Amino acid sequence: MAAPEQLDAWYRTHWTFRAEGEPFDAAGTVDGWIKGIYTGNSYGFIAHSGILSEEKSPGGVHLYTVKAGIDGVTDLEQHRTDLLPKP
């Protein structure tokens, strides 16, 4: 196992995207679809979109998720956080 001072780079990454114009955090892929957790705050979208599924997290929190094909995804973006201390 390498110590942080032995590394040239060390990052935490996550991805975000939009489906039907609404924001999601990418949560992986399922059967060739991109799965996302809804991060918006539009009750109208939650109630009427027809693309969301309600799930419970292991901690019991209700989440709204989507499975979208690549044609239904826009603004796919990688976010990187540098974990190495600055010299």
N, C-alpha and C positions, 0 to 999 in steps of 0.2 A: 504494500500500500504506500502511495506517495504522500509526502507531507506537502501542505500548500506552498511552502517556500521552494519546492522542487518543480513547481508547475510554471509554464509560460502563460497559460490562460486557464481560467476556471469561471464558468458562467452558469447561471440558472436561466432557463428559457421557458417561455410559454407563448402560445399562439392565440390570437383573437381573429374573429371574422364577423361578417354580417350576413344574415339570411333574412330575406324580405325587408331589408333595410334596418333590422334590429341587431343589437350587439350580443355576441356570444364569446365565451372563453372556450377554446378547443379542449376537448376531453378525450381525444383519441379517435380511433376509427372503429367502426362496427360493420362487418360485412361489406366493405368497400364504400361506406358512407362516412362522412365526417360527423362526429358527435360533438355537440356543444351545449354548454350550460348558459341559459339566458341571464344576461347581466343588466338588462334594461329595467325600466320601471313603468312600463305602459300596461295598465290593467286591461285596457281595450285589446291590446295585442295578445295578452295571456288568455283572455276570455274568448276571443273571436278568430285567432289566426288559423287554427286547425292544424298547425304543424308541430305544436308542442306536446310533449308527454310529461306528466307529473311523476316525479320519483322522490323517494326519501333517501337522504344521505345516511351513512352509518350512524351519524349523530342525531338522526331524526328530523333534520331540517328538510323542508319541502323544496325541491328544485324543479325547474322547468327545463327540459332538454329538447334538443332537436337532432334529427339525423338528416343531413343534407347531402345531396350529390354535389359534385364539383360545379355543376352548372347553376346551382342554387346558392353558391357562396360568393361573396364579394369582399373586398378589403382584407384579404387574408394577410396577417402581419405577424412577424416574429418579434417578441420583446425579449431582450437579453439584459440581465443584471450581472455586472462584474462582481465576483465574489473574492477576488484577490485584493488584499490590502494595498493601498497606494503607497509607493515608497516615500 
